[in-house]
Amino acid sequence: MHPARPLPALDGLRGVAALLVVLAHAANHDLGPSLLEGAGRHGVFLFFVLSSFLLTRQLLEPALAPGGLAGWCAWAARRLRRVLPGYLAAVLAYAVLDGWSRQRLLGHLTLTESWFHLWTIPVELQAYLALPLVALAHGLLGRRRERTALLLALAIVGTRLAFPPDYASGFPPFLPVFLTGSLLACLPEERLRAAGGMGWIGVLAFAALLPGLHAVALDAPLERMRFHLQFEVFTAGAAALLVAGASDSGALARILASAPLRAVGRLSYSLYLLHMLVLARVLEFGTGLGEPIAWLLYLAMSLSLAFASERLVERPLRARSSGPVSSSTQATPPGS
């Protein structure tokens, strides 16, 4: 499987992940469909698995993997240029518009504090430290993908036993999630195509973990954390959806490759970073318009702001840092 092969459905999957985050955060504040309340974690796992899959996919190719210390330093610099400018711009915007304290601002600038959805950025950056180790192990194993996949499977089990599911411990509990994406990158193309139908299993797994769906169906209080700690099910669901997109065949892949979802996917990082700025303003000033109008206003303003950020901040820097890989294989940092 060559990393330069376009996978348009993965752009759409990125769009789905971003929309899950955006719509869930609105539902958490009684704006929009209540079924999506608490569904932001679905987007988190999609982003994490997708990010590690795309980056590992590059690193397993001898022609694209960095060589030597200088090569790895250049790779790390490209990843930082891809992530940090948009993040820093968003942090400054939140600090000014939401009146952050100097301590909170400094904590975010140094990545030692993570307010609300921004907690995923330090986790993503720490995952970048693990990916070179995957590439190193791949080289030591004779660049045999099946051997690397077996090692990753053992590492997933070991790290899950060492770091049980927990949202308060930062990166370690999410290491098996990233390693799952890396393992999928080791699979040959024919196996991905054969397993494309698994995507519907991912849809069912994600639906089973919708806290809002359970609350409506059972007319019971919402218990988000009971669902959010099901890391294994989230990871399996995200992996199944990724396989469906990477197989580039079947009805689900065609849906994910649709133009609207791909367009949202291209805006996903800015949309993730900035949508809470819009939500806060709509909740404060727009609810008098009625819930449907306020919800549509929130979506329209969030997408417009993300479009402007992607054009003015992301795109110029991406052109400098993307290297020889097509845009459809670029990883995008996660939402929450």
N, C-alpha and C positions, 0 to 999 in steps of 0.2 A: 504494500500500500504506500503510494508515494504522497508525501505531505503536500505537494503542490496541487493535488487533485481537488478541484472545488467541491465543497460540501455545502450547498446552499441551505439545506434543511437545518444545519447547525446554527446559521444566522437566525433562522426562525425560532429555533429552540431557545436561543439567547433572548429573543423577543418575548417568548412565553415566560421565561424566568423573570424578566423585568416587569412584565404586566402582573404577574402573581404578587410581586413585592408591592407595586404601586396600588393595586386594587385591594390587597389585604390591609395595607396601612390605612386606607380610607375606610374600609369596613370596620377596622378596629375602633374607629371614631364615629361609628354609626352613619357612615356615608357610603351609599352603594350597596351591592348585594351582600346580605349578612352571611351567606354561605361561605364567602371567602374570608371571613374573620379568622385570624390566626393562621392564614395560609402563606405568610411571608417566608416561613422556613422552607417551603417547597422550592421557592426560587433560590434560596441559599445553596441547597444541595445541588440543584441543577447547575448553578454557576461554578461551584467548586469542582464537580466532576468534569464539566465541560472544559474548564480552564486547564486542568491537569492533563486531560486527554489531548488537547490541541498542542500544548507545549511539549509534552512527551513525544507526540507524533513527530515533531520536528527533530527532537534530540536523538531519536533512534535512527535517523537517517545519516549515514556518514558524510554525505555532501553538505548537510545543513548543521550538524552538531558542531559546537565551538571546539576549537583545538588549542590546547595550551592555556596558560594563565591569562595571557592577553585576550584570547578568544572568549574565555568565560567572563572576564571583566567587561568586555564589550557587550556580551549577552545580558549581564546583570544591568548594565547601564541602559540598554534598550528597554528592559522590563521596567526599570524605575521611571524612565521618561514616558512610558506608556501609562503608568499608574499615578505618579505623584502630582503632575501639574493639575489635572482635573480635581484630584482630591484636595490639594492645597487651596485651589480657587474656591471649592465648595466650602471648606472650613472657614475661610475668610468671609464668605458670604453669610454663613450661619452666625459667625461671631458678630458681624455688624448688624444684621437684621434681627437676630434673636437676642442680642445683648449678652453674649457670653462673657463670663469673667475672664480676667487675664490668665488665671490658673487653668481654666478649661481650655482656652485657646492654646496655651503653651503645651498642655498635655496632648492635644491633637496634632499640633505641629511636630512634636517629637514622637508621635505614635505610641505614647504611653497611656493615653486615655482614649476611650472609644464611646462616644455618645450615641445612643440609639442604634441606627442602622450602620453607622460608620465603623462598628466593631469588626466588620469583615475585612476591611483593608489591611490592618496589621496581620490578620490570619493569612490572607492571600500572600502577602509579602514574605511571611515566614515559610510558606509552602515553596516559594522559589528557592529556598535554601536546600530543600529536600530533592528537588528535581535533578540537580547535577549529580547527586549520589545515585539516582536511578540510572543516569547515563553512564556513570563510572562502572556500576555493576554490570550494565549491559556489555560494556567493552571487556570487562574481566571474564564474562561468560561466553566470550567468543562471538559476540553480536548475534547470538541465537535468540530469537524472540521468544520461543517456547520456554527456554530456560529462564529468561528474564521474567516472563509471565508467572512461572512457578515460584520464583523467588518473591515476586510481589504478592502473590496469593498468601504465602507464608508470612510475609511482613504485615499484611492486612490483619490476619488473625492475631499475630503477636501484638501489634500495636493496639488493637481493640481490647485485648485482654489487659494490656498495661494501662490503657487510658479509657475507662468506661465513658459512656455518653454523658456530657456535661457542657453547659453553655457558659459556665463561670470560670473555666480553666484555660481560656484562650485557645491556642493552636493545637496542642497535643490530641484532644479528642477528635479533631477533624482530620488528623493525618491519615487514618484509614480511608476517609472519603476521597482525599486527593490521590492516594495510592490506587484506589479503584479506577479512577480516570486513567492513570498511567498504565494499569493492567490492560484496560480496553484498547489502549493505543498499541499494545503488542500483538493484538489479534490480527491475523491476515484478513485481507479484504473479502475473500470468499466466505469466511466465517461470519463477518459482520452482515453481509448480504443475506446469508442463510438465516440469521437470527433477527432480521428486521421486524418480524411479526411480534417480537417480545415487547415492542413499544406499547401495545395495548395493555400488557401486564403492568407497565409503568404507570399508565393512566389510572388503572384500577387501584394500584398501590397508593398513588397520591390522593385519589378520591377517598380512600379508606382513612387517610390521615387528615382529613379536613375537619378541624374542630367545629367549625360553623355548621357543617352538615350534620354532625352528631347532635349538636345542640338543637337544631331545628327538628330533626327526625324524632328525637327522644323527649323534646320539650324539657331539656335539662340545662342546668348552668354550664357555661363554657369552661372546660378545663384544658387550656392550651398546652401546659407543660406535659400533661399525660401523653399527648400526641407528639410534642416536639422532641421528646427524648427517645423516640423510636428511630435512632440513627440508622440501624441496619435496614429498616424498611424504606426510609428516605433514600438511602444510598442505592439500594436495589432498584427503586423506582426511577431515580435519576439515571442510573446506568442503563436501564431498559429503554428509556426515552432517547438517550444518547445513541444507543445501538440502532434504534429505528431511524434516527436522522443520518447516522454515518453509513447505514446500508444504502441510502440514496434510492430506495425502492419501496413500494407499497403506499397505501392510502395515507398513513400517518406522515410519512416522509414528504408526500406531496402537499399535505396541509402545512407542515412546518416550512416548506420551501415557498409558500405563497408570498406574493410581493408585500402585503401589509405586515406580516410577521417579520419578514426579513428587514423591512424598513425600521420597525421598532427595534429589532436586534442591533442595527447599526447605531442606534441612539442609546442602547441599554445602559452603558456605564454612566453617561451624564444623567440619564433618566433616574437611575438608582441614586446617584449622589444628590440630586437637586429636588426631587419630588416633594420632600418634606417641607421645603421652603414654601412651595405652592400650597400644600395641604394646610399648613398653619394659617396662611392668609385666607384661604377659602373658608375654613372653619370659623375664623374670626369675623369676616366681612360678607361672606357669600351665602350663608345658610338661610338668610331671609328671602332668597330667591326661590326657595323650595329645594328639596333634596335632589330630584332628578337634574335640575338646572345646575345646582352647585356641583354635583358629581361630574357632569359633562364639562363644566368650566374647569374643574380640577384636572381632568384628563387633558383637555385642550391646552391649558396653560403649562402643564408639566411637559407635554410633548414639544411644545413650542420652545420652552426654555432649554430642553435637552437638545433640540435641533440647533439652537444658537450656540450652545456650548460645544457641541460636536464639531460645528463648522469653524468656530473661532479658537478653540483650545485643543481639542483632541486631534482633529484632522491634520493641522500643520505639523504637530509633533509625531503623529503616527507615520507621516510620510518620511520623516527622518529616521524613525526607529524600527520600521517594520522589516527591513532587510529584504531578502529574496523571496519571501513567502507571500502568497496571495492573501488578499484581505479576508477571504472566507475561512482562513485557517488561523486568524489572529484571535488569541484568547482575550476575553473581556473580564475584568474583575467583577466580584460578585455583588449581589444585592442581599437584602435581608428579609 
